[in-house]
Amino acid sequence: MSKSNRPESKSLFVCQQCGKESLKWLGRCPNCQEWNTLVEKTVVVSTSTFSRTAPMSPPEELSQVSIEENDRLVLPLNELNRVLGGGLVAGSLVLVGGDPGIGKSTLLLQVSALVANARGRVAYVTGEETLHQVKLRAHRLGINGGGLFLLAETNLDTILGQMEDLAPGMVVIDSIQAVYLPQLDSSSGSINQVRECAGTMMRWAKTHGIPVFLVGHVTKEGAIAGPRVLEHMVDVVLYLEGEPFSPYRVLRGVKNRFGSTNEIGVFEMKGQGLVEVDNPSQAFLSQRGDETIGSVVVPTFEGTRPLLIEVQALTNPTSFGLPRRTGNGVDFNRLLLITAVLSRRAGLKLGNQDVLVNVTGGLKIDEPAADLGIALAIASSLRDAGVDRQTAVVGEIGLSGEIRAVQQLERRINEAARLGFKRCLVPKANMSIDVPSGVELIPVGTLREAIKVGLGVGTGHPEE
């Protein structure tokens, strides 16, 4: 090898949180703003400017690329199929994240067993548990395990060698932070190992056409460890969410190259594992009490699914000079906007009131169509006047207090009618729709009007 083509080595400083590279050490990463995360690494740089290595596959004209019906593996769980966009694409790399103990391993073990029973061999690689521990969980879930092969290994080269011999139809790696490549001098879980291991699994999945699930740990900020590395590399990113003391789990799509990122799957944690919730609206409203003060039902949309959720609000005189605004399941900035419009345009005195808003069931809503429901719940708590139990509320609030139109109102009302709601407060701009029989639409144009109609009281101050 000539001196000009001889590989050279140099030192780089790599952030262990986001993968940012720097030529010098910095106390704080300029990308993710974390302190003391840059670690020195020695990399080999080749001075060769061109390589004639043969490509893995020749170029193919787009019009000649065929799509096979079996390119998608339809899983036995409809809720998971919904989030994946209709099924698992062959050769795809799917990253599943969530808080510790939320049920990631339980869900993937159930999926692996179902796919093994329906389609053949499935490989489940566990890097954090022994085979005995996985067997205990499978016994608790009632999983027989026929066709499901377990491998307790962390060396990725050994794992891929076993996969070549086994030839499975699906692979689960639990977790990507536990496996390592022996060629790298860094420890497992480091940003370098996570990036290279994910890249190796991606190339293996694409080459063999086998879908792979990766389990990813979540940091204290709620993001998958190494998010900028993993989320950019994989095809699909799913988050399993839920309140610690709630039995419901929501599987949310954050990234999906093969479908919508707005879909959710709803599961309930039971003794036999995660069970699909066929009627999420009814499940989320099942514990709604008789007391309706501060409680409003809002028809929201999650992807292609209309979903009825309960929004609760509580106002209380503040004990400090600055009143608090707390939102659980709602965007904080949206909550500030709604409270400001209630104070300025509807005449509600919230300047000395703490305002707490909660979405039951551990759900998170982002769409503006829930604005009117949140506002009415706050007004209901402040006025100590309840909203009728058989009334659903939907509408977006503008800064001047007007109620704006929302999308797909007809499907929202149909979902409300299916669960027995008789009335629905809607924007006046949405009145040109087909109304299902037995449902009365109540059009409102302003926030003042909505409070007057929804609570059945005047629009003056609460002490009036």
C-alpha positions in Angstrom: 0.0 0.0 0.0 1.4 3.4 -1.0 1.9 6.0 1.7 -0.8 8.2 0.1 -3.5 5.4 0.4 -2.4 4.3 3.9 -5.2 4.8 6.5 -4.7 7.6 9.0 -6.0 7.9 12.5 -7.3 10.9 14.2 -9.1 11.8 17.5 -12.7 13.0 17.6 -14.9 13.9 20.6 -18.4 12.3 20.3 -21.4 13.2 22.4 -22.8 10.1 24.2 -26.3 11.5 24.1 -26.9 12.8 20.5 -23.8 11.7 18.5 -22.5 15.2 17.8 -18.8 15.1 16.7 -16.3 17.7 17.6 -12.6 18.2 16.9 -12.0 19.4 20.4 -13.4 18.7 23.8 -16.3 20.8 25.1 -17.8 20.9 28.5 -21.3 21.2 27.0 -22.6 19.6 23.8 -23.6 22.4 21.4 -26.3 20.2 19.9 -28.2 18.6 22.8 -26.9 21.0 25.5 -25.9 18.2 27.9 -22.9 18.6 30.1 -19.8 16.4 30.2 -21.0 14.0 27.5 -18.2 14.3 24.9 -15.8 11.3 25.0 -12.6 11.0 22.9 -12.6 8.4 20.2 -9.9 7.3 17.7 -11.2 6.8 14.2 -9.4 5.6 11.1 -9.7 7.8 8.0 -8.8 6.4 4.6 -7.3 8.8 2.1 -8.6 6.9 -0.9 -11.1 9.0 -2.8 -12.8 6.3 -4.9 -13.7 2.7 -4.4 -14.9 0.3 -7.1 -16.6 -2.1 -4.8 -19.6 -3.7 -6.5 -23.0 -2.6 -5.3 -25.2 -5.0 -3.4 -27.9 -4.7 -6.1 -27.9 -3.1 -9.6 -29.9 0.1 -10.2 -33.5 -0.6 -11.2 -36.0 1.7 -12.9 -38.8 2.8 -10.6 -41.5 1.9 -13.1 -40.1 -1.7 -13.1 -40.1 -2.2 -9.4 -42.9 -4.6 -8.4 -44.9 -4.6 -5.2 -45.8 -8.1 -3.9 -48.8 -8.7 -1.8 -46.7 -10.5 0.8 -44.5 -7.5 1.2 -46.6 -6.7 4.3 -46.9 -9.2 7.2 -50.4 -8.8 8.7 -49.9 -9.3 12.4 -52.6 -11.1 14.6 -53.0 -7.8 16.6 -55.3 -5.3 14.8 -54.2 -2.4 17.0 -50.5 -3.0 16.1 -51.4 -3.3 12.5 -53.2 0.0 12.6 -50.2 1.8 14.0 -47.8 0.1 11.5 -50.0 1.3 8.6 -51.6 -2.1 7.8 -48.9 -4.6 8.8 -45.2 -5.2 9.1 -43.3 -4.4 5.9 -40.7 -7.0 4.9 -37.1 -5.9 5.7 -38.3 -3.0 7.9 -36.6 -2.0 11.1 -39.0 -1.0 13.8 -37.9 0.7 17.0 -40.2 0.4 20.1 -39.6 2.7 23.1 -41.2 3.4 26.4 -40.7 3.9 30.1 -39.3 1.1 32.1 -42.0 -1.4 33.0 -44.5 0.0 30.6 -44.9 -3.4 28.8 -42.5 -3.2 25.8 -41.1 -6.7 26.3 -44.5 -8.1 27.2 -46.0 -6.7 23.9 -43.2 -8.0 21.7 -43.2 -11.4 23.4 -46.9 -11.7 22.7 -46.4 -10.6 19.1 -43.6 -13.0 18.6 -45.6 -15.9 19.9 -48.6 -15.0 17.7 -46.5 -14.7 14.6 -44.7 -17.9 15.3 -48.0 -19.8 15.5 -49.3 -18.2 12.3 -46.2 -17.9 10.1 -43.3 -20.0 11.4 -40.0 -19.4 13.1 -39.5 -16.2 15.1 -36.2 -15.3 16.9 -36.4 -13.4 20.2 -33.0 -12.2 21.3 -32.8 -11.1 24.9 -29.7 -9.2 26.1 -31.0 -8.2 29.5 -32.7 -11.4 30.8 -31.9 -15.0 31.0 -33.9 -17.7 29.1 -35.4 -18.7 32.5 -36.7 -15.2 33.1 -38.3 -15.0 29.7 -39.8 -18.4 30.2 -41.4 -17.3 33.4 -43.0 -14.3 31.7 -44.2 -16.5 28.8 -45.8 -18.9 31.4 -47.6 -16.0 33.0 -48.9 -14.8 29.7 -50.0 -18.3 28.7 -47.6 -18.6 25.8 -46.7 -22.1 24.6 -43.7 -21.0 22.6 -43.9 -23.4 19.7 -41.9 -21.9 16.8 -40.5 -19.1 19.1 -36.7 -19.5 19.5 -35.0 -17.6 22.4 -31.4 -16.5 22.3 -29.7 -14.9 25.3 -26.7 -13.2 23.7 -25.3 -9.7 23.4 -22.5 -10.1 20.8 -24.1 -9.0 17.6 -21.8 -11.0 15.4 -22.8 -14.2 17.2 -26.5 -13.1 17.0 -26.3 -12.7 13.2 -24.5 -16.0 12.8 -27.3 -17.7 14.7 -29.9 -15.9 12.6 -28.3 -17.2 9.4 -28.6 -20.8 10.6 -32.1 -20.3 12.0 -33.6 -18.4 9.1 -36.5 -16.8 11.0 -39.5 -14.9 9.6 -39.2 -12.1 12.2 -36.5 -11.0 14.7 -36.8 -9.1 18.1 -33.8 -7.5 19.7 -34.4 -6.7 23.4 -32.7 -4.3 23.6 -30.5 -2.4 21.2 -28.6 -0.8 24.1 -27.6 -4.2 25.4 -25.9 -5.6 22.3 -22.4 -4.7 21.0 -20.0 -5.2 18.2 -16.6 -6.6 19.3 -14.8 -4.7 16.6 -15.5 -1.4 18.5 -13.6 -0.4 21.6 -16.5 1.3 23.3 -18.9 -0.4 25.7 -22.4 -1.5 24.9 -25.0 1.3 25.2 -22.6 4.0 24.1 -23.6 6.2 21.2 -21.0 4.6 18.9 -22.2 1.0 19.7 -25.9 1.9 19.4 -25.3 3.6 16.0 -23.2 0.8 14.5 -25.4 -2.0 15.9 -28.5 -0.4 14.5 -26.9 0.2 11.2 -25.7 -3.5 11.0 -29.2 -4.7 11.8 -30.7 -2.4 9.2 -28.4 -3.8 6.5 -29.1 -7.3 7.6 -32.9 -6.8 7.6 -32.9 -5.1 4.1 -30.6 -7.8 2.6 -32.7 -10.7 3.9 -36.1 -9.1 3.7 -36.8 -10.0 7.3 -38.6 -7.5 9.6 -36.7 -6.7 12.9 -38.1 -5.1 16.1 -35.6 -3.2 18.3 -36.4 -2.3 21.9 -35.0 1.1 22.9 -34.5 2.5 26.4 -35.9 5.9 27.3 -33.9 8.6 29.0 -35.2 10.6 31.9 -36.4 13.3 29.5 -38.7 10.7 27.9 -36.8 10.3 24.6 -35.2 7.1 23.3 -31.6 7.0 24.3 -29.6 8.3 21.3 -32.8 9.6 19.6 -31.1 11.5 16.8 -29.1 8.4 15.9 -31.8 5.7 16.1 -34.8 7.6 14.9 -33.1 8.7 11.7 -31.9 5.2 10.9 -34.9 3.0 11.5 -38.1 2.8 9.4 -40.7 3.0 12.1 -40.6 4.5 15.6 -43.3 3.5 18.1 -43.7 4.7 21.7 -45.7 2.7 24.3 -47.3 5.3 26.7 -49.5 5.1 29.7 -49.9 6.3 33.3 -48.1 4.2 35.9 -51.3 3.4 37.7 -53.6 3.1 34.7 -54.3 -0.3 33.0 -54.4 1.3 29.6 -51.5 1.6 27.2 -51.3 3.6 24.1 -49.0 2.6 21.3 -48.2 5.8 19.3 -46.5 6.1 15.9 -43.9 8.8 15.9 -42.2 7.9 12.5 -43.4 5.6 9.8 -42.0 5.4 6.3 -44.9 3.1 5.3 -48.0 4.8 6.8 -49.4 7.6 8.9 -47.7 8.8 12.0 -51.0 9.9 13.6 -52.3 6.5 14.4 -52.6 5.0 17.9 -53.2 1.5 19.2 -55.0 1.0 22.5 -54.3 -1.9 24.9 -55.2 -2.8 28.4 -52.7 -4.5 30.7 -54.3 -7.6 32.3 -53.0 -10.8 33.9 -52.6 -12.4 30.6 -50.7 -9.5 29.1 -51.7 -6.6 26.9 -55.2 -7.1 25.5 -56.5 -5.1 22.6 -59.3 -2.5 23.4 -61.8 -2.9 20.6 -63.9 0.1 21.7 -61.5 2.7 23.1 -64.1 5.5 23.4 -66.3 3.4 25.6 -63.3 2.2 27.7 -62.1 5.8 28.3 -65.6 6.9 29.3 -66.5 3.9 31.4 -65.3 5.4 34.7 -67.0 8.8 34.1 -68.9 9.7 37.3 -72.3 11.1 37.8 -70.8 14.5 38.8 -70.3 16.5 35.6 -68.9 19.7 37.0 -65.6 20.4 35.3 -66.1 17.4 33.0 -66.6 17.5 29.2 -66.6 14.8 26.6 -64.7 15.7 23.4 -64.8 13.8 20.1 -61.1 13.8 18.9 -59.3 12.2 16.1 -56.3 10.0 16.4 -55.1 9.2 12.8 -58.1 7.7 11.0 -60.0 6.8 14.2 -62.6 9.0 16.0 -62.1 8.8 19.7 -64.3 10.1 22.6 -62.2 11.3 25.6 -63.1 13.0 28.9 -61.5 16.3 29.7 -61.5 17.4 33.3 -60.7 20.8 34.7 -60.4 22.2 38.2 -60.1 25.8 39.3 -59.1 26.8 42.8 -58.1 30.1 44.4 -54.3 30.4 44.3 -52.3 30.4 47.5 -49.5 32.4 45.9 -49.2 35.6 43.9 -48.8 33.9 40.6 -51.6 31.4 39.6 -50.5 28.1 38.2 -51.5 26.5 34.9 -51.1 22.7 34.9 -52.0 20.5 32.0 -51.8 16.7 31.9 -52.4 15.3 28.4 -52.8 18.8 26.8 -50.3 21.1 25.3 -49.2 23.7 27.9 -49.0 26.6 25.5 -52.5 25.7 24.2 -53.8 25.8 27.7 -52.3 29.2 28.3 -54.0 30.4 25.1 -57.4 29.1 26.1 -57.2 30.6 29.6 -56.2 34.0 28.2 -59.2 34.0 25.7 -61.5 32.9 28.6 -60.3 35.9 30.7 -60.2 38.5 27.9 -63.2 37.5 25.6 -65.5 35.6 27.9 -65.1 37.7 31.0 -64.1 34.9 33.4 -61.9 36.0 36.3 -59.0 33.5 36.2 -56.3 35.8 37.3 -56.5 34.6 40.9 -57.3 31.0 40.1 -55.1 27.9 39.7 -56.2 26.0 36.6 -55.6 22.3 36.3 -56.7 20.3 33.2 -56.5 16.5 32.8 -57.2 14.1 30.0 -58.4 10.8 31.6 -56.9 7.5 30.6 -53.4 8.8 30.1 -54.1 10.1 26.6 -52.5 13.1 25.0 -54.4 15.4 22.7 -52.8 18.0 20.4 -55.5 18.9 17.9 -57.2 22.4 18.2 -60.6 20.7 17.9 -60.5 20.1 21.7 -60.1 23.8 22.5 -63.9 24.3 23.2 -64.1 21.2 25.4 -61.1 22.4 27.5 -62.6 25.9 27.8 -66.0 24.6 28.7 -64.5 22.3 31.4 -62.6 25.3 32.9 -65.8 27.5 32.9 -67.8 24.6 34.4 -65.4 24.3 37.3 -65.2 28.0 37.9 -69.0 28.5 37.7 -69.7 25.3 39.6 -72.2 24.4 36.9 -72.1 21.0 35.1 -72.4 20.3 31.3 -75.2 17.9 30.4 -74.0 14.3 30.5 -75.4 13.5 27.0 -73.7 16.5 25.3 -70.4 16.3 23.5 -68.3 19.4 22.7 -66.0 20.1 19.7 -64.5 23.3 18.2 -61.4 25.4 17.8 -61.1 28.7 19.6 -59.6 31.8 17.9 -57.9 34.6 19.8 -60.9 36.9 19.3 -63.2 34.4 20.9 -64.7 33.0 17.8 -65.4 29.2 17.4 -63.7 27.9 14.2 -64.7 24.9 12.1 -63.1 21.5 12.6 -62.3 18.7 10.2 -64.3 15.5 9.8 -67.1 16.6 12.1 -69.5 14.1 10.7 -67.4 11.1 11.8 -66.9 12.6 15.2 -70.7 13.0 15.7 -71.4 9.5 14.5 -69.0 8.2 17.1 -70.7 10.2 19.8 -74.1 9.0 18.6 -72.9 5.4 18.7 -72.2 5.8 22.4 -75.6 7.4 23.2 -74.9 11.1 23.2 -78.0 13.2 22.3 -76.5 16.6 21.7 -73.3 18.1 20.4 -72.0 21.7 20.6 -70.4 22.4 17.2 -69.1 25.5 15.3 -71.7 27.3 13.2 -69.4 27.0 10.2 -69.8 23.2 10.4 -73.6 23.1 10.1 -73.7 21.8 6.5 -73.3 18.1 7.4 -75.5 15.1 7.6 -76.7 14.5 11.1 -77.4 11.0 12.4 -80.9 10.4 13.7 -81.4 11.1 17.4 -78.6 13.7 17.7 -79.2 17.4 18.0 -76.5 19.8 16.8 -76.2 23.0 18.8 -74.3 25.6 16.7 -72.2 28.3 18.5 -70.3 31.1 17.0 -68.4 32.7 20.0 -67.0 31.4 23.2 -69.4 33.5 25.3 -72.3 31.9 23.4 -70.8 28.4 24.0 -70.5 29.0 27.7 -74.1 30.3 27.9 -75.5 27.4 26.0 -73.3 24.7 27.5 -73.7 25.7 31.1 -77.1 27.3 30.9 -76.0 30.4 32.7 -75.3 34.0 31.9 -72.0 35.3 30.6 -71.2 37.7 33.4 -68.7 37.2 36.2 -68.8 34.2 38.4 -70.0 36.1 41.5 -73.0 37.4 39.6 
